[in-house]
Amino acid sequence: MTRTANRLPIILGVAIAAGGLVFGGSLAANAHNQYPGPGHSQSTQVDREASNALAQNSFVPVDGNTESNVGIVEDQIKAYYGSATTTYNIPGVGDSVTATIPSSTSNYAKQMNGIVAGAERYLSSPQARPDRGKKPAIVFDVDDTLLNTYDYEIANAFGYNPTVNGYWVNAGAFPAVPGMVGLYQFAKSHGYTVFFITGRPEAQRAATEANLASTGYGTIDDSKLFLKQPTTPSYLSCAAASCTTIEYKSGTRAHIETQGYDIVADFGDQYSDLTGASHGEQFKLPNPMYYLP
């Protein structure tokens, strides 16, 4: 995964959590625990929550005694994800690295199972039918949407080092997000073409495809996996070096729809995965570890 200088770690999670946007029981994290049924869209709600998150990002506290303590928030996040262990060989980090991964009985896993159940109901409903003459498609982000990076975050104290992160990416050291392999298979079996749009660079394509394959997503079609390119693709108007996540992802979704697809659902752990054009129904997955504007 690639996170630019705009990547804001857990300290922002403190501010957003204080505003009720991230943790279990909050509106944002539970936006799709239950699919509300045909005729009701969560798009306005997700867009509103995205605006609230940006407002929290720009907020400057004036009283440190009223702000959530980072250490306490870290402990809450750890309790939310739970604790299981696995072992990876990570060149550049070490052999037989013991990593902490989410527990299958954690509140995180339970929440994800609820979101997946709601998504399957939506994809089975008349509301998800594509526009006439269009092919139905859905879009997934990768990091913390299909592959969970909690193991890296814990090992690096919720910090981000691009070199060390690259070691984990290249080693394929990320497990599947709970329930998402089943959702991916469900979508394919119901006739949806699945696309992937990630902020990872093109140089990490092989590692990304290998990690997805090893965790149950199967062989990924190169033409359906979009990574950030070193030069600007013809379908994007923003410069490669300065293209924001929203510009990159919404522009790529619009490009997909020019190929005869109708994107009926978009899945991501960041609001920037979901906002902008051509998103269909928006499914916000929980991620209290970091924030990407």
N, C-alpha and C positions, 0 to 999 in steps of 0.2 A: 504494500500500500504506500502511496505517496501523500504526505500531508505537507502543505506549503507552510510558509511563515504565518499564514492565517489560521493555522491549526491551533486551537486554544484548548489546553489540557484541563485537568480536573478543577483548577482554581475557578474557571468559569462555571463548571458544574455546581460549585458552591452557590454562585449568584443565581443561576437558573433554578437550582433546587429551591432556593429561598422564594423564588417567584412561582413555585408550584408547577414547573414545566417538565421535570425529568423523572423523578423517582416514582416507585410503585404507588399506585393509587392516584396519580396525577392524571390530568386530562390528556396531556400529550402522549404519555406512554400507553394509555389505554384506549386511544382513539378508535382502534378496530378490534378490540377484544370480542365484540359482538357485531357482526354485520347487521346494520339496522333495517335492511330490506329494500326492495325496489322502490325507486322514487326518492330515496334519501341519499344525499352525497355528503361526504366528509370533507370535500375539497375546501370549502370556505373556512371550516374549522382549522384545518391544517395550515392554510395560508395565514390565518389570524395568529396561530401559535408561532409560526415562523417569524412574524413581525414582533411578537412579544419577546422571542429569544434574542432578536437583534437589539431590541430596546434594553434588555438585560445586559447585553454585551457592552453597550455604551454607558451603562450606569456606573457612576463613581461614588462609592460609599463615603459617608461623612462620619459614621460612628462605628468603629471597629468592634465595639462590644456587642453590637446587634447582628453582626455577620456570622454566618455559620463557620465553624472551625474546620479547616481543611482536613486535619487528622480525623475528626469525627465523620466527615463526609466520606473519606476513604474507607473507614470501617463500615459505614452503611452500604457503600457500593460492594464491598467484599461480602457482606452478609446477603445482599440481594442476589449476587451471582452464585454464592455457595462455593464449595471447594472440593474438587476432585483432582486427581493427578494423572499425568501421563509422562512419557519420556520421548525426547526427540534427539536426533543427532543434528546439530546446527553448526556447520562449518563457519568459523569465525567467532563462535560463541563457546562451543565445546561439544564433546561426545556425551551421550546419555544425559542430556540436560533434563532435569525433572521440572516439569511445567505445571502450573495450576490452571485448571480449566473449570468452566461452570459445572455445577452439580446438576444431574438430571432431575433432582427433586427440588431445585431452588425456585424462588419466586420468579426469577428470570425465565427459567424453563417453563413454569406454569403460565406466565404471561405470554410467552411466545406461542405456546400451544393454543391459547385462546385466540391470538391474532391469526394464526394459521387456519384455525377452524372457521373464523369469520371470513377469511379470504377465500377459502374453498366454497363457502356458501355463496359469496358474491360471484365467483367465477362460474358457478352453476346456475346463476339467476338470469332472467331475461335482461336485467340491467346491464349485464356485461356483453351483450351482443354488439358486434362491430357495426359501423355504418354500412349501409348497403353497398355491396361490391368491394368491400375492404376485407383484408385478412386479419383475424384477431391476433393480437400480440400483447405480451406483458414485458415489463422491464424490471430487472433486478440490479441494484448496486451490488458490490461484492463484499467489501470489508464491513463486518458487523451487520451485514444483511444476509449473506450466504455463508461467509467464513467468520468465525468469532475470534477476535484478537485479544481477548481478556488475558490469555497466557502471556503475551508480549507485554501488555500494560502492567501486569503484576510484577513481572521480572524486571521491569524498568521503572518501577515506582510511579506509574502513570505519566512518565515523561516520554519525550520523543526524540530519538536520535536517528537520522535518516540512514546512516551507515549500518547501525545495529539492526534497525528495522528491516533493511534490505537482506541481512543474513536470515532473519526469520521468514521473510517472504520467499527467498530462494530455496530454503529448506522445506517449504510447504508445511510449516509448523502451526497451522491453524485448523482447529476442528470445525465441523459444520455448525451453524447456528441451529439450536433446537427446533425441530419441526420443518425446517426449510427444504431439506432434501425431499421430504414427502410432498410439500407444496409444489416444488419444481416438477416432480414426477406427475402429480395430479394435473398440473397445467398442461403438460405435454400430452398426457393421455386424453385430455378434453379438447384437443385441437388447437391449442395456443402455440404460436411461435414465440420462443423465449429469447430475449435480448439481454445483454449484460453491458452496463455502462459504469466503468470504474475510473477513479482518479489515479490509479496506478499507471506508471509510464509504459510505453510500448516495450521497453527493454525487459519488463517483467511478465511478458505474455506467456512464455513457456512455463514459468514457475506458477503462474496463476492457473493456467489450464491443468497443470499436474496436480495442484492442491485441490482444485474442484473435483477432478476425477477421483482422487484418492479418498475423498470424503463422501462419495456417493452420487455426485452430480453427473457422472459419466463423461464421455468424450464431448468436448465443446467445439462447436463449429466456429472456426476462425472469423467468419464473416458476421457472426452474431455477437462477438465480443469486442467492445470498443474500449480502447485504452487511450490515454493522452499521448498525442504524437509530438515529436520534436519540432515539427513545422505545422502550420495551421492547415487542416483539411479544407477542401474547397467549400464544404457545406457550412463552415463556421466563419463568422465575420470578425471574431475577436482574435487578437494576436496570441500565438501559442504561449508566450512567456507571461502574459497578463490576463489570460482568459479565466474568468471566475468559474467556480463550480456550477453556479446556476446557468451562466452563459454556455458553458461546455455541455452540460447534461441536457438542458432544454433544447439547445441547438442540435444535438445528436438525436434526440427523440424526434424532433421535427424532420430531420433527415430520414430517419427510419420510416416515418409516415409517407414520405414522398415515394417510397418503394411499394406502395399499395397496402400498407398495414394500417390498422387502427389500434393504437395503444389504449387498451381498456383499463389497465392497472399499472401502477408504478410503486415499487417497493424500495424503501431506503431507511437508514438509521439517522440520517441528517435531513433537516428541513430543506437544505440546498439540493438534496437528491430529488426532491419532489416538486419544488416550485418552478414557475416558468411555464412554457408552452408544452402542449402535447403530452400531458401526464396521465390522463384518464383518472380512475379512482386512485386516491393516494393512500398508501398504507405506511404509516410511520412506525418503525420498529424502535424499541427502547435502546438507548445507549447513553448512560450517564457518565461515561469515561472521558469524552472529549467532544468538542463542538467545532464544526466546519462551516463558516458563514458562506 
